[in-house]
Amino acid sequence: MDAAIAAKIANDFLTAAFRALDALLGTTHTFSASPAKSADAPFLLRWCEQYPVWMHAQINGGGTVALLWPSADAGRLTALVAGEDPATKTAVSAADLGMLKELCNALIVGGAAGLSGLLGDTVHAVDAAPAIGKPAAELGKLLGQAPSGVHVKFEGAGGSGSAVLIFSADLEKRAARRQDAGVTEGAIVSDAEVKDILSGFRPEDEPDRAGGNGGHSGPAPENLDVIMDIELTATARMGKVEVPLAEVLSYGPGSIIELGRLVDEPIELLVNGKLIARGDVVVVDEKFGLRITEIVSPRERIESLR
């Protein structure tokens, strides 16, 4: 285990996770994490006994993350999600799985997105799910060989609490490979790649500054700030469907249109018709909003502007 890389994974994940939690609950949480250590079998057994509520997911590109909670702390968080007094909730049960899934979607999906800069990809959680009281051996299978873990303390609207973050060695290996490659931490696309992409905005018949005949070999424009105040149209798309004109003419009050999207699939955010992000529908001050859970890669966003 590389202690520095493990600490960075924990910090980036937890920062994004608690930020997503606060967006969901309208609260403010602070946290601190212990130094990472090897999460061997005795570690998992001990912590699974004390922290029986899990939230876990696979990470696209390889790796697994899991957050473990004491029943009482998970109960208080589910009470906050349900709009109830957290002091009245002393434990979590199977009846709370719906609220736990809401928490899981915020914490695990949000936390995974926070690893994008470190891992050099657009990172998202796959098959995020909660679980209650499952055996440590099952968690061990999900995490694979030589996972790492940190103990977390937090303060928030529901009071103080604790959790354990455990992540697989695959995530550390991915971060280490990126570090060994000399990529600047947090830069999903290198400066050279951005300049190469942006050079495509120059008309093909305009010579570049090196005296060439266009293409992608010249430097990036240095006056992009002059277009930063341009207004764009942002659209949240729940789904789409193609139908014949005759069907459109038959629509009336009470007609139901299937949009070809499952109810648990994320909503798409488009800017000037270009997909830039996905997220979940939330209600903010009696208005609908979109909580972003996934951003398309900077390369895709920049190229879509051409």
BELGIPE-V773014 format. One record per helix or strand. SS is the DSSP state (alpha for helix, beta for strand). FROM is the first residue (numbers start at 1). TO is the last residue. Records with the same first field share a line. If there is no record, write none. Layout:
SS: FROM-TO, FROM-TO
This chain:
alpha: 3-25, 41-50, 71-81, 86-88, 94-113, 116-119, 136-143, 169-180, 191-201, 224-227, 245-249, 298-304
beta: 30-33, 37-38, 53-59, 64-69, 125-132, 148-156, 159-167, 234-237, 267-271, 274-284, 287-295
